[in-house]
Amino acid sequence: MPLGDSTLTLTGERTIPGLDVENYWFRRHEVVYQQLAPRCRGLEVLEAGFGEGYGADLIAGVAQRVIGVDYDDAAVAHVRARYPRVEAVQGNLAELPLPDAAVDVVVNFQVIEHLWDQGQFIAECARVLRPGGLLMVSTPNRITFSPGRDTPINPFHTRELNAAELRELLLAGGFEIEGVYGVFHGPALQELDARHGGSIIDAQIARAVADAPWPDDLLADVAGVTSDDFDILEAAQRDIDESLDLVAIAVRR
C-alpha cells in the first residue's frame, strides 16, 4: 500500500496508517483508540503526543473538543492539513501549553516511553486536568517488548515500563488507578504466530533488521491484520505481565 497523501516519513518513531508493512503496528495501536474513545464522548480532550494524528481524529468523532500537542513541527503541520477537527499545537510535553484544569481527559498512547522525564509529564497531566479527570495511557510492556535487555529495542524509546512501574509512576503523579489492562493477540493472530515460526512480530523484525525482502505470505498476513484481531484484557482474565502493550486508566485526585 502506498503512503497516500501522508507527509510523514516512516522512521520507527511513529506508526502511519495505509502502509502494508506497518499495518500490524498500526492496528495494534488503533484498537486502544477504538475501545477507549467512548470515554471521551462529549468531553474536552488533550492528546499529548499525537504522532500521525489518526487517533486524535478518531476521538474527535465523539469528543466535544480535541487539542493535540506534539513536539514535532512536521507532525503538527501534517495534522493541521489532514485532520482539521484536531486543534494541533506545537509544544513540549514536559511543559504542556495549556492552563490549569483545562481539559477533562488526557490521552497518551504509545508516547510515554519516548519521554526523558516521565514523572514531569505525569505531573503536567495532573495540572491540566480538571478534578476527577481521566488520564489514559498505553505503552509497550517492557517485559515482552524488550525482554532481557538493558536498553530498549526501539532507538526512539528512552525508558520502557512494566505494569508495576506504570502504576507507580501514575500514583506518584497524583492519580488513582481505575484499571490496568493488557493488549494480547486474539485467536486469528495466534494462528499467524504459529504460521510464522512462533511469532509474527519476530518475523517482521527479522526482515527489518536484515533489510531483507518480505515473503509474499508474511506481507499478505501482516496487511490483513485488523484491530479486531487484538484483545484488551484485565488482570482477572489474563496475566498482564504477558501482555504486548499496557493500557492504564487513572483518575486525577
NORLIN-V151566 format. One record per helix or strand of 3 or more residues. SS is the DSSP state (@ for helix, = for strand). FROM is the first residue (numbers start at 0). LEN is the number of residues. If there is no record, write none. Layout:
# NORLIN-V151566
ss->SS from->FROM len->LEN
ss->SS from->FROM len->LEN
This chain:
# NORLIN-V151566
ss->@ from->19 len->21
ss->= from->43 len->5
ss->@ from->53 len->7
ss->= from->64 len->6
ss->@ from->72 len->10
ss->= from->85 len->5
ss->= from->102 len->7
ss->@ from->111 len->3
ss->@ from->117 len->11
ss->= from->128 len->13
ss->@ from->141 len->4
ss->@ from->162 len->10
ss->= from->174 len->11
ss->@ from->186 len->9
ss->@ from->199 len->11
ss->@ from->215 len->8
ss->@ from->226 len->3
ss->= from->229 len->5
ss->@ from->239 len->3
ss->= from->244 len->8
